[in-house]
Amino acid sequence: QVQLVESGGGLVQAGGSLRLSCEASGRTFNRYGLGWFRQAPGKEREFVGRISSGSFRYYTDSLKGRFTINRDNAKNTVYLQMNSLKPEDTAVYFCAADPAGGSSWSIWGQGTQVTVTS
């Protein structure tokens, strides 16, 4: 069973960049779809994007062009590169795995805080 550990969150000025990492344990990592989500205080969890085991990517339209998901199977790690950050991007960011397919997102990381100041 895969476990996910996130890192890379922090404080950044508007217009800056951050790269979040999510390192996974488990020998079946290469077969899993992986996704990123975020949740701001008082708001529901929001889908950011996903990457399939074959590296097909899909993003929320409003974030497309600023956020990029990549995976490195050799390192058991998925990344979220965030550029041109805005204050409204402030949230706790989570990675998730989809071992069963169909975007079930049954395995989650602990989350990492991203704060964007103006």
C-alpha positions in Angstrom: 0.0 0.0 0.0 1.4 3.4 -1.0 2.0 6.2 1.5 2.4 9.8 0.5 4.6 12.4 2.1 4.5 16.0 0.9 7.0 18.8 1.1 7.8 22.2 -0.5 5.2 24.4 0.9 6.0 27.8 2.3 5.6 31.6 2.1 6.1 33.3 -1.3 5.3 36.7 -2.7 2.8 37.1 -5.5 4.4 36.4 -8.8 6.8 33.9 -7.4 7.1 30.2 -7.8 7.1 27.0 -5.6 7.5 23.4 -6.4 5.7 20.9 -4.2 6.9 17.3 -3.9 5.0 14.2 -2.9 7.2 11.2 -2.3 5.5 7.8 -2.2 6.4 4.4 -0.8 5.2 1.2 -2.3 6.2 -0.9 -5.2 3.1 -0.2 -7.3 3.7 3.5 -7.5 4.3 3.5 -11.3 0.8 2.1 -12.0 -1.1 4.8 -10.0 -2.7 7.9 -11.2 -1.7 10.8 -9.0 -3.5 14.1 -8.3 -3.1 17.4 -6.6 -5.9 19.2 -4.6 -6.0 22.3 -2.5 -8.2 23.6 0.3 -8.4 27.1 1.6 -9.9 28.0 5.0 -13.7 27.8 4.9 -13.8 26.3 1.4 -14.3 22.9 0.1 -11.4 20.9 -1.3 -10.6 21.9 -4.9 -9.2 19.7 -7.7 -6.0 21.1 -9.1 -4.8 18.5 -11.6 -3.9 14.9 -12.2 -1.3 12.8 -14.0 -1.9 9.3 -15.2 0.5 6.3 -15.0 1.2 7.1 -18.7 1.9 10.8 -17.9 -1.3 12.1 -19.4 -2.2 15.4 -17.6 -5.4 17.2 -16.9 -5.7 20.6 -15.1 -8.5 22.8 -13.8 -9.0 25.4 -16.5 -8.3 28.3 -14.3 -4.9 27.0 -13.3 -3.8 25.7 -16.7 -0.7 27.4 -17.9 0.5 28.4 -14.4 0.6 24.9 -12.7 2.4 21.9 -14.1 2.4 18.3 -12.7 5.2 15.9 -13.4 6.2 12.5 -12.0 9.5 10.8 -11.6 8.9 7.1 -11.3 12.5 6.4 -10.5 12.2 8.6 -7.4 8.6 7.6 -6.6 7.8 11.3 -6.6 5.1 13.5 -8.1 5.6 17.3 -8.4 3.4 20.3 -8.6 5.3 23.3 -10.1 3.4 26.5 -9.4 4.4 29.7 -11.2 3.0 33.2 -11.2 1.4 32.6 -7.8 -1.5 34.8 -6.7 -2.8 35.4 -3.2 -5.9 33.4 -4.0 -3.6 30.4 -4.5 -3.1 30.4 -0.7 -4.3 27.0 0.6 -3.2 23.6 2.0 -2.2 21.5 -0.9 -2.7 17.7 -0.9 -1.5 15.0 -3.2 -3.5 11.9 -3.7 -3.3 8.5 -5.4 -5.8 6.6 -7.4 -4.8 2.9 -7.2 -8.2 1.6 -8.3 -8.7 3.9 -11.2 -11.6 6.1 -12.0 -10.4 9.1 -9.9 -11.3 7.4 -6.7 -8.5 9.2 -4.8 -8.3 6.7 -1.9 -4.8 7.6 -0.6 -3.9 11.0 0.6 -0.8 12.9 1.8 -0.9 15.0 4.9 -1.0 18.4 3.1 1.5 21.3 2.9 0.7 24.9 3.5 1.2 27.4 0.7 0.8 31.1 1.5 1.1 33.8 -1.2 1.4 37.4 0.0 0.7 40.5 -2.0 
